Amino acid sequence: MSKTAKSPKTARILRLTQLSVLVAVLLIFGFTSIGYIKIGVIEITLNIIPVAIGAVVLGPAAGAVCGTVFGLTSFWQAISGMSPFGAALVSINPIFTFIICLIPRILEGWLTGLIFKSLSKVCKGNSVPCAVSSLCCPLLNTTLFIGSFLLLFSRTDFFTSLYSQSAAANILGFIAWFVGLNGVVEAVAGFVVATAISKALLTANKRLL
């Protein structure tokens, strides 16, 4: 059998293997404390890294799959009590909590994959598309999660309490307070780690195939 005939099957196996590894990493992150750094009610998640890698290296659909796993494990953290913030939301409305845990993460992975795909058509090489997409992933995670939280929980006593703690003069001030450290750390981690790994995997895949 020729090398050309082997390539489609080899590509599928390689993609499935890499996706399986990323899903396994997400499960480890989700079911242990490895993927989350908790500072009071603030939770810095490292799950955006494998989601970004999956979206960039394997495409929008794989990004959505990784985002789904991220979202489901986030909800599990909430209902299990591992996430104090998530547990508080579950006690208010478990259905809304499921929505904000899952939907933003699916969209985050899918949109990151689309961003990389679009940039790859207009940029030479993988450096710029990898860097921009890897940065967009945590930014999308934060934006979509905060937007969903405000949409679904802004009329609750829990939100009122958080708003009071922030001492913000307006909603923009609250968002800046709420995002704060975790948004910056997630963005930096996504940019540095996901960019480096994604670029390396894309180069390796090109050589293997």
Wavefront OBJ file of the C-alpha trace (Angstrom):
o trace
v 0.000 0.000 0.000
v 1.353 3.393 -0.932
v 2.168 6.147 1.470
v -0.601 8.272 -0.059
v -3.165 5.519 0.565
v -2.067 5.221 4.156
v -2.229 8.929 4.923
v -6.004 9.349 5.516
v -6.108 6.413 7.943
v -2.910 7.549 9.643
v -4.297 11.064 9.975
v -7.523 9.801 11.588
v -5.627 7.632 14.046
v -3.285 10.486 14.917
v -6.167 12.929 15.437
v -8.131 10.480 17.588
v -5.053 9.705 19.657
v -4.275 13.355 20.268
v -7.921 14.139 21.055
v -8.035 11.219 23.492
v -4.940 12.498 25.278
v -6.413 16.000 25.574
v -9.698 14.606 26.906
v -7.759 12.511 29.427
v -5.859 15.611 30.570
v -9.144 17.504 30.942
v -10.615 14.670 33.011
v -7.566 14.620 35.266
v -7.788 18.392 35.647
v -11.531 18.217 36.258
v -11.652 15.403 38.790
v -8.646 16.561 40.812
v -7.427 19.882 42.112
v -4.682 20.039 39.471
v -6.738 22.025 36.983
v -7.961 24.680 39.405
v -6.211 27.240 41.545
v -8.679 28.513 44.147
v -8.261 31.873 45.864
v -11.380 32.530 47.931
v -14.353 32.581 45.543
v -11.981 33.135 42.615
v -11.051 30.054 40.587
v -8.222 30.096 38.090
v -8.663 27.213 35.665
v -5.948 25.581 33.587
v -8.520 23.624 31.570
v -8.446 26.291 28.898
v -4.980 25.062 27.865
v -6.003 21.614 26.492
v -9.166 23.180 25.010
v -7.049 25.727 23.123
v -4.611 23.034 21.965
v -7.448 20.818 20.730
v -9.099 23.684 18.861
v -5.880 24.841 17.201
v -4.326 21.485 16.355
v -7.444 19.431 15.603
v -10.009 22.008 14.517
v -13.285 23.607 15.692
v -15.156 20.313 16.194
v -12.386 18.905 18.412
v -12.275 22.220 20.241
v -16.000 21.878 20.928
v -15.472 18.314 22.184
v -12.728 19.461 24.546
v -14.931 22.357 25.630
v -17.759 19.932 26.354
v -15.525 17.836 28.598
v -14.330 21.006 30.328
v -17.925 22.112 30.872
v -19.135 18.759 32.193
v -16.259 18.478 34.652
v -16.917 22.060 35.770
v -20.508 21.131 36.520
v -19.345 18.046 38.381
v -17.071 20.262 40.475
v -20.097 22.422 41.250
v -22.475 19.633 42.269
v -19.772 17.777 44.206
v -18.870 20.851 46.239
v -15.280 20.938 44.996
v -16.011 24.412 43.640
v -17.429 26.737 46.333
v -18.544 29.221 43.700
v -20.185 26.514 41.600
v -21.832 24.954 44.651
v -23.347 28.330 45.519
v -24.795 28.591 42.013
v -26.173 25.038 42.146
v -27.979 25.827 45.384
v -29.690 28.728 43.606
v -30.517 27.115 40.262
v -28.884 23.847 39.127
v -30.245 24.140 35.569
v -28.807 27.614 35.064
v -25.557 26.391 36.598
v -25.396 23.521 34.111
v -25.959 25.984 31.269
v -23.194 28.398 32.293
v -20.781 25.533 32.958
v -21.357 23.857 29.596
v -22.467 26.232 26.827
v -19.696 28.874 27.192
v -17.035 26.143 27.190
v -18.409 24.483 24.033
v -18.519 27.852 22.265
v -15.043 28.720 23.536
v -13.485 25.631 21.947
v -15.444 25.885 18.732
v -14.799 29.604 18.234
v -11.082 29.223 18.994
v -10.856 26.592 16.271
v -12.639 28.892 13.814
v -10.312 31.770 14.689
v -7.244 29.627 14.034
v -8.722 28.304 10.799
v -9.474 31.828 9.566
v -6.076 33.228 10.530
v -4.273 30.307 8.878
v -5.739 31.369 5.546
v -4.251 34.860 5.712
v -1.033 34.348 7.719
v 2.122 32.563 6.665
v 3.244 29.890 9.117
v 1.609 28.882 12.374
v 3.195 31.351 14.793
v 0.656 34.179 14.590
v -2.466 31.969 14.266
v -1.332 29.815 17.213
v -0.550 32.801 19.423
v -3.735 34.743 18.660
v -5.995 31.693 18.959
v -4.366 30.536 22.190
v -4.910 33.990 23.665
v -8.490 34.173 22.418
v -9.430 30.886 24.123
v -9.087 32.117 27.742
v -10.542 35.494 26.775
v -13.569 33.760 25.285
v -13.848 31.543 28.363
v -13.922 34.555 30.663
v -16.198 36.668 28.476
v -18.758 33.944 27.794
v -18.818 32.722 31.398
v -19.184 36.219 32.866
v -21.838 37.094 30.303
v -23.806 33.946 31.131
v -23.455 34.558 34.850
v -24.748 38.109 34.552
v -27.594 37.020 32.295
v -28.793 34.166 34.486
v -27.864 35.167 38.040
v -27.817 38.980 38.140
v -31.138 39.128 40.010
v -30.121 36.767 42.798
v -29.049 37.600 46.352
v -25.751 35.849 45.625
v -24.962 38.308 42.856
v -26.011 41.222 45.074
v -23.637 39.997 47.764
v -20.730 39.702 45.303
v -21.497 43.117 43.887
v -21.378 44.605 47.401
v -18.029 42.918 48.072
v -16.582 44.438 44.919
v -17.485 47.970 46.027
v -17.837 48.728 42.325
v -19.516 51.905 41.146
v -21.018 50.196 38.096
v -21.284 46.847 36.332
v -18.032 47.390 34.426
v -16.242 47.912 37.703
v -17.764 44.704 39.035
v -16.640 42.759 35.974
v -13.094 44.103 36.333
v -13.099 43.076 40.009
v -14.625 39.678 39.336
v -12.304 38.804 36.445
v -9.219 40.367 38.027
v -6.410 37.952 38.782
v -7.914 34.798 37.321
v -8.556 36.412 33.934
v -4.974 37.651 33.687
v -3.419 34.349 34.795
v -5.621 32.314 32.443
v -4.800 34.599 29.526
v -1.063 34.393 30.180
v -1.164 30.615 30.647
v -3.178 30.154 27.475
v -0.904 32.415 25.472
v 2.405 30.950 26.640
v 1.696 27.244 27.173
v -0.986 26.585 24.578
v 0.880 28.523 21.895
v 4.101 26.573 22.424
v 2.453 23.135 22.545
v 0.080 23.819 19.647
v 2.867 25.037 17.394
v 5.023 22.017 18.262
v 2.177 19.559 17.607
v 1.268 21.171 14.288
v 4.899 20.893 13.171
v 5.114 17.268 14.350
v 1.828 16.343 12.639
v 3.015 17.840 9.365
v 6.155 15.703 9.492
v 4.280 12.528 10.442
v 1.719 12.938 7.699
l 1 2 3 4 5 6 7 8 9 10 11 12 13 14 15 16 17 18 19 20 21 22 23 24 25 26 27 28 29 30 31 32 33 34 35 36 37 38 39 40 41 42 43 44 45 46 47 48 49 50 51 52 53 54 55 56 57 58 59 60 61 62 63 64 65 66 67 68 69 70 71 72 73 74 75 76 77 78 79 80 81 82 83 84 85 86 87 88 89 90 91 92 93 94 95 96 97 98 99 100 101 102 103 104 105 106 107 108 109 110 111 112 113 114 115 116 117 118 119 120 121 122 123 124 125 126 127 128 129 130 131 132 133 134 135 136 137 138 139 140 141 142 143 144 145 146 147 148 149 150 151 152 153 154 155 156 157 158 159 160 161 162 163 164 165 166 167 168 169 170 171 172 173 174 175 176 177 178 179 180 181 182 183 184 185 186 187 188 189 190 191 192 193 194 195 196 197 198 199 200 201 202 203 204 205 206 207 208 209
